[in-house]
Amino acid sequence: MKQLTQKLRSGDMEIQELPIPQLGKGMVLVQNHYSLISAGTEGATVNTARKSLIGKAKERPQQVKQVLDTLKK
């Protein structure tokens, strides 16, 4: 089974060959014939991963507020 992986710091992508997962009760294995990668989403993920914690906090002030509110409780 092939899986696309991405290193968040560099953005490098690699296709890896992995064993087929073992299925548990009630699970199914689906064979994909086509797949799509959203360059915008993947690029944004890499961009965010490269930022410092302060940079990430500045980018997501609402999430910082939620964390602070949770800590206060």
C-alpha beads as a LAMMPS data file, in Angstrom:
LAMMPS data file: protein, C-alpha beads

73 atoms
72 bonds

1 atom types
1 bond types

-500.0 500.0 xlo xhi
-500.0 500.0 ylo yhi
-500.0 500.0 zlo zhi

Masses

1 110.0

Atoms # bond

1 1 1 0.000 0.000 0.000
2 1 1 1.353 3.435 -0.864
3 1 1 1.124 6.429 1.451
4 1 1 2.139 10.016 0.809
5 1 1 4.023 11.580 3.717
6 1 1 5.151 15.149 4.192
7 1 1 7.847 16.610 6.423
8 1 1 6.259 19.708 7.876
9 1 1 9.457 21.702 8.406
10 1 1 10.748 21.359 4.850
11 1 1 7.549 20.562 2.964
12 1 1 9.266 17.601 1.295
13 1 1 6.852 14.888 0.204
14 1 1 7.622 11.219 -0.235
15 1 1 5.633 8.189 -1.321
16 1 1 6.247 5.253 1.027
17 1 1 5.314 1.612 0.574
18 1 1 3.576 0.383 3.745
19 1 1 2.000 -2.931 4.702
20 1 1 -1.762 -3.243 4.318
21 1 1 -3.347 -2.452 7.712
22 1 1 -4.855 -5.268 9.753
23 1 1 -8.610 -4.921 9.902
24 1 1 -10.592 -5.292 13.081
25 1 1 -14.164 -6.424 13.465
26 1 1 -16.584 -4.163 11.614
27 1 1 -13.820 -2.457 9.595
28 1 1 -13.484 -2.363 5.810
29 1 1 -10.565 -1.720 3.480
30 1 1 -11.305 0.635 0.586
31 1 1 -9.183 0.690 -2.571
32 1 1 -8.749 4.183 -4.025
33 1 1 -8.241 4.575 -7.739
34 1 1 -7.577 8.321 -7.638
35 1 1 -6.540 10.834 -5.013
36 1 1 -6.037 14.584 -4.869
37 1 1 -3.656 16.766 -2.903
38 1 1 -4.706 20.329 -2.179
39 1 1 -1.585 22.413 -2.762
40 1 1 -3.102 25.361 -0.880
41 1 1 -3.913 23.330 2.225
42 1 1 -0.582 21.501 2.241
43 1 1 1.339 24.741 1.674
44 1 1 -0.502 26.441 4.539
45 1 1 0.256 23.485 6.819
46 1 1 3.979 23.694 6.026
47 1 1 3.941 27.477 6.453
48 1 1 2.367 27.169 9.900
49 1 1 4.742 24.380 10.952
50 1 1 7.753 26.578 10.171
51 1 1 6.584 29.342 12.497
52 1 1 7.635 29.715 16.114
53 1 1 5.103 29.265 18.907
54 1 1 4.692 33.054 19.077
55 1 1 4.106 33.178 15.320
56 1 1 1.490 30.445 15.575
57 1 1 -0.193 32.255 18.467
58 1 1 -0.321 35.512 16.484
59 1 1 -1.890 33.636 13.571
60 1 1 -4.595 32.059 15.771
61 1 1 -5.540 34.509 18.536
62 1 1 -8.960 32.910 19.102
63 1 1 -7.374 29.535 19.885
64 1 1 -4.935 31.206 22.292
65 1 1 -7.905 32.801 24.050
66 1 1 -9.636 29.410 24.326
67 1 1 -6.530 27.854 25.878
68 1 1 -6.164 30.712 28.379
69 1 1 -9.857 30.522 29.294
70 1 1 -9.546 26.764 29.851
71 1 1 -6.500 27.248 32.069
72 1 1 -8.340 29.844 34.152
73 1 1 -11.126 27.344 34.836

Bonds

1 1 1 2
2 1 2 3
3 1 3 4
4 1 4 5
5 1 5 6
6 1 6 7
7 1 7 8
8 1 8 9
9 1 9 10
10 1 10 11
11 1 11 12
12 1 12 13
13 1 13 14
14 1 14 15
15 1 15 16
16 1 16 17
17 1 17 18
18 1 18 19
19 1 19 20
20 1 20 21
21 1 21 22
22 1 22 23
23 1 23 24
24 1 24 25
25 1 25 26
26 1 26 27
27 1 27 28
28 1 28 29
29 1 29 30
30 1 30 31
31 1 31 32
32 1 32 33
33 1 33 34
34 1 34 35
35 1 35 36
36 1 36 37
37 1 37 38
38 1 38 39
39 1 39 40
40 1 40 41
41 1 41 42
42 1 42 43
43 1 43 44
44 1 44 45
45 1 45 46
46 1 46 47
47 1 47 48
48 1 48 49
49 1 49 50
50 1 50 51
51 1 51 52
52 1 52 53
53 1 53 54
54 1 54 55
55 1 55 56
56 1 56 57
57 1 57 58
58 1 58 59
59 1 59 60
60 1 60 61
61 1 61 62
62 1 62 63
63 1 63 64
64 1 64 65
65 1 65 66
66 1 66 67
67 1 67 68
68 1 68 69
69 1 69 70
70 1 70 71
71 1 71 72
72 1 72 73
